[in-house]
Amino acid sequence: MTVAVFLGALLGAMALGVPIAYSLLLCGVALMVYMGNFDAQILAQNLIEGANSFPLLAVPFFMLAGEIMNVGGLSRRIVNLALTLVGHQRGGLGYVVIVAAVLMAALSGSAVADTAALAALLLPMMVKAGHDKARAGGLIASAGIIAPVIPPSIAFVIFGVAANVSITKLFLAGIVPGLLMGVAIAVAWFLVAKKERITPPPKSTSAERLKALRDSTWALVLPFIVLVGLKMGVFTPTEAAVVAAVYALFVATVIYREMKFSQLYQVFVSAAKTTAVIMFLVAAAMVSAWLITIANLPQELIQLLQPFLDRPMLLMLIMMLIVIAVGTAMDMTPTILILTPVLMPLVKAAGIDPVYFGVLFIMNNAIGLVTPPVGTVLNVVAGVGKMKMDEVTRGVIPFMCAQFAVLFLLVLFPQIVLWPLKLFY
């Protein structure tokens, strides 16, 4: 009955069009009333404590770093480097999208920011070259969702705080799956591009490649600073976000000189708006998470799935299918915050590595950003490219299927995800 109250209040509020953060609060109130311990003061305290977390400070700084990179020319130089390296191949502009997405993912960690930049820079170029606009938009959308998996990732920060899992370990374990996502859509693009008869751009000279590499060096240094600093213990993930923001600001204003100080206000406002949405969601979800624990919902779920606890791989498959279903109807951040406190006790009871689960959980949620009907990243591409939503949806299907194939491959072979941890720890 407790599960019915929880889901009924949450889904009912969402069906009425109540914003997800408020739906989470209403869900918490419904649980408190059902259990007979409603107290507005406890509700307020948990709401404040939900956002009162030092690791969560990484979110606004990574968002700020992403905004500065797009305005300050770092993203454009990454795209130009990818263009000189692989643009001359058959279907080369598609490979440029993938290479640029992987490189940009290592800079910002935001799927929406990366996708918007890629769509603005490369979608017109691909359409002008003769590529099908829907397919090009689908490729850009599927490439943009690599950002939450390759470190530094805002999604890993949120999951790490909600699940009490090492964010540094999540960062390291996300490298290989993120690269595999890129390889998967590259294979899918190769198969799709074979049917097109499009003349690729001319091959860049060695001098042009060297110039593009030199221009983008300052941007490419950032992920190394973050990862090496984390591994060497120089700074925490939160401090790494500050370093990323300050470094991006320095490069954009002093080295590239593409961002004027008069633009700083708008950049800060844009980052603050996005951060406010995420942090309010986190705070509201922490109220629900506390009540989920008090109501003993995880224990009820463990008893329900008791037969699968001694078969971790089958349990992982079931949990991934649940996340896929939820991801079609809900955005990434609320999905992480709602499902993490419910699924983590199952993960621990079955003896599944929390870092391994976290990486696949975030990867699954990232793919959820391109699954219709809600797909946030699909909306970004449709908006930037002035396309209909169903066109982008049609174009993304082959690439989305390729990334799901990688997800289920990692369910079967957990050692692929955990290998970097064994290397560093």
N, C-alpha and C positions, 0 to 999 in steps of 0.2 A: 504493500500500500504506500510506503514511503517513496518508493521509486515512481509510482504513479503520480503522486503529488508533485514530486520534483519535476518530472517530464511534462506533466500536464500544465503546471504553472509556467514553465519556461517556454514550451512550444506554443501554449495558448497566448501568452503575451507577445511572442514574435509574430504569430499569425494575425494578431490585431494591429501589427505595424509598430509596436513599441520598440525603440532602439535596443540593441542587444545588451548594452550596459545596464539599462533600466530593467530589462527583462530578467537579468541575473539578480538584481536587487529584489524584484517582485517575487522571484523564485525563492530567494532566501527568506523573505517575509512569510510566504506560504508555508515553508518548512517549519519556521518558528511557531506559527499559529497552529499547525497540525500537531506539533510536539508539545504545545501548551506552554511554551517558555518565551513568548514574544517580549522583547525588550529593545526599545529604540536606541538606548544608550549602547548596548552591545553591538547593534547593527552599525552605529556610527563609529565605534572604536575599531571594529574589524575593517570598515571601509578605509579609515585613515591608515591603519597598520598595513593594509594591502599594498599601498603605494610607498610606505616608509621603509624602503629597502635600498641599501647602498649599491648592490649589483645592478639594480634597475636604472641607476644613473647612466649606465652604458647606452640605454635606448635613446635619450635625447642627443647625446654626443655623436652616436653613429648616424642618426638621422641628419644632424647638422653637417657631418662630414660628407654624406651623400649629396646634400643640397649644394654645398660648396663645390664639390667635384663637377657637378653638372653645369653650374654657372661659371666656374673658373677655368673651364677648358680641359680639365683632366680627362673627362669621359671622351671628349672629341678626339684627343690625341691617342687614346687607347684604340678607338675605332679606326683611326688613320693607320696605326701600326698594323692592325689586323688586315686592313685592306691591302697594304703593301706586301704582306706575307703570303696570304692565300687568295687574294681577290682575283688572280689570273686563272685559277682552276675552273674547270667546268662547274657551273653552279657556284662560282666562287664567292658571290656576294652572300650566299647563305652561310658558307663557312666563315665569312667575315663576321656575321651576326653571332655565330656560336663562339668563336675565339674571343671576340670583344665582350660577350656576355660573361664568359669565364673570368676574363681579366678584370672586368668591372665588378663582378661578384666578390672578388678578393679585396675590393676597395670600400664598398658601401654596405653590403649586407641587406639591402632593401630591394625586394622584387619590384615594387611599384616604381621606385626612382630609376632603377636600371632599365626597366621596360619602357618607361616614358622617354628616356634618353635614346635608347636604341631605335624606338619607333620614329622619333623625330629626326634622327640622323640618317637611318638606313632604309626605312620603308619607302620614302620617295625615290631613293636611289634604285631600289630593287624594282619598283613599278616602272620607272623610266627605262630600265634595262630590258623590260619585257616580261618579268616574272608575274605570275598570277597574284593579284593583290591579296586575296583571301589566304592563299598558301603562304605568302611572305609574312602576312600579319600573324598567322598561326605559328610560324617558325619563331618570330620575334617574341611572341607571348611565351612559348615553351622554353626559349633560351633565357628569358628574364627570370623564370622561377628557379634558376640555379642559384640565385643570390642568397636565399635563406639557408642553403645547405653548405656552401663553401664559406669558411671563416673570413672575416668577422661577420657573424650572423646575429641580427637582432632577435630572430626566432629562437636561437639557441640560448640567448640571454634570458628570455622570458620563460622558456621551458626549464632552464637550469634553476631559476629562482623558484618556480612553482613546484618542481620535483625534488629540490635540494640535491642536485647533481652537479658535479664539477663542470663549470662552463669551459675551462681550458681544455679538459678532456673531450668535451663535445666539439669544440673547435677543431682539434686535431683529428678526431674520428670522422668529421664531415668532409675532409679533403677528398678522399678516394671516391665516395659516393657522388659528390658533386661533379668530379671529373667524368665519372661513368655516365652521369646524366647528359653531359655534353657530348660524349662519344655516341651515346644512343641516338640522340637527335641528329648527329652528323651522319650516322648510318641511314637513318630514315630520310634525311634530306638527299643523300646520294641516290637512293632508290627513286625518290620523287623527281629529282632534277634530271635523271636520265631521259625522262619523257619530254623534256623541254628542249627546244632548239634555240638557245640564246647565246650570243657571242659574249664571252666574258671580257672584262676590262683588260687592257694590255698589261703584260708582266712588268712589274716595277724593276727598275735597275738596282744594282747593289748600292749605289749612292743614295737612291730614294729610300731604300729600306734602312740604310744606316742613319739617314736623317730622321726618319720616323721613329726609329729606336731611340735616338738621342733626344728627340723632342719629348718622348713619353717616359724617359728614364725616371724622372722625378716622381711620376705617378706610380710606376711599377715598383719603386722602392718601398712604398707604404705597406703592402701586405707582408713583406719580409721583416720590416720593423716590428709590426704587430706580433707575428708568429714567433720570431726569435726572442722578442722581449718577454712574451708569455712563457716560452719554454725555459728561458734562462732565469725566470723569476724576477725580472727587472720591474715589471708592473703587473697588476691584476687586470682581468678583462675590462673592468670599469675604467681603470686608468688608461688602458689601451685605447678605449673609445675617445678619451680626452686627447691623447697623443694623436690619434687619427684626425680629429677635428682641427687641432692646432696646426698639424703638419699640412693638411689640405689648404687651410687658410693661408699659411705662409707661401706655399707653392703658387696658389691662385693669385695672390696679391703682389708678391715680391719677385718670384721666378718667372711665371708666365705673364703676369700683369694684365690678366683678362678680366679680373673682377675688381671693380672700383669700390672704395669704402662706402660710397653712397648706396651700393647695392646690398650692403651687409644687413641693413634693417629688414628688407624684404626676405632675405635668406633666413634670418633668425625667426621671423614671423611664420614663414612656411614650415620650418622645422618644428617650431613650438606648437602649431596647430595639429600636425600629425602626432607629435608626442603626447599632446593632451588627450587625444582620442584613445591612444594605446594605453596610457596610464590610468585613465578612468575605467577602461575595460578591465585592466589588471586589478584595480582596487575593488571593483564590483565582483569580479570573479573570486577574489580571496574571501569575500563574505560567503559566497556559495560554497567554496571549498571547505571553509570552517564548519558550515552547517552539514555538508556532506559527511564529514568526519563524525560530527556529533550524532547524526542520524544513523550512523553505521552502514551507509550505503555500500562502501567498498566491500565490507564483510559479506553483505547479501550477494553481491556480484561474484565474489570468490566462491561462495557456496553454490551459486548457479552454474559456474564454470568449473566446478571441482573435478569432473572427469578429465579435463584437459590440462590440469596443472602438472601432471607427470609427462606431458608431451609438449614441451616448450615451443617447438617449431609450429605445430598445429595451432597452439594458442596464439602465437604471433600472427599467423595467417588470419585467424578469426578477428583479432584486434585490428589488423590492417584493413580488413574488409569493413569493419565498423567505422573506422576513420574515413575510408573512401566514401561511404554512404553519407556520413555527416558533412564531409567536405563539399559535397554537391550543393548543400543548402546553407552553409555557414562559412564565414570568412576565417582566415587562418588564426588570428590572435584569439578570438573567442573560443574556437575549437580547441586550441592548446590549453586555454585556461579552464575550460569546462571538463575536458576529458582527462587531463593529467591527474588530478586528485582521485578520479574514479579508477583509472587503469594502472597507476603506479603500484598500489597494493597487490594487484594481480601479478604484475611483473616481478615483484620481490618474492611473492609466494611461490612462483614457478621457477625461481632461480635464474631468471633472464638478466643479463648484464644491463643495468639502467642506462649506461651510455649508448650501448647498441640499440636498445629500444628507442632512446631519445632521438638518435640520428634517423632511424627509419620513420619514426612518428613525425618528425619535422619534414622529412622528405615527402611523406605522404600528404601532409598538410600543404606543402608547397605545390604539389601537383593539383591539389584541390583548388588552387588559385586559377587554374585553367579549365576546370570541369564545370560545364553549364549546369543549372541556369545562373548561379550566383557569380562564378569566376571573376574575381576582382581584376586580375591582370588582363582578362579578355576585354573588360570594360575600358581599361586604360588604352589598349591598342585600338579599340573601336573609336574611342574619343580622339586620340591623337591622329589616327589615320583617316578620320571621317568615314568610317565604315559601319555597316550594320552588324549587330551582335551575332546574328546567325551566320554571316559570312566568315567572321573570325573563328567561330565555333567549328564551321566546316573545315577551315584551313588547319586548325590545331590538332585534329583527331589523330593523324598518323604519328605525330611527334609525342602527343600525350600517351598513346599506346606504347611507344618505345620507352618512355620513362617509367610507366607502370611495369614493363618487363624487367627493367633494372631493379625496381623496388622488390619484386617477387624473387628475383635472382639473389638479392641480399638477404631475403628471408630464408632462403635455402642454404646460403653460405655466409654465416655470420662473421667468419674469420676475415672476410674481405674488409669489413668495417673496422674490426678490432686490430687489424695488423699495424696501423700507425701507432696505436697506443703501446703495443708491445715493443715497437722500435724506440719510442721516446721514454717509456717508463719501464 
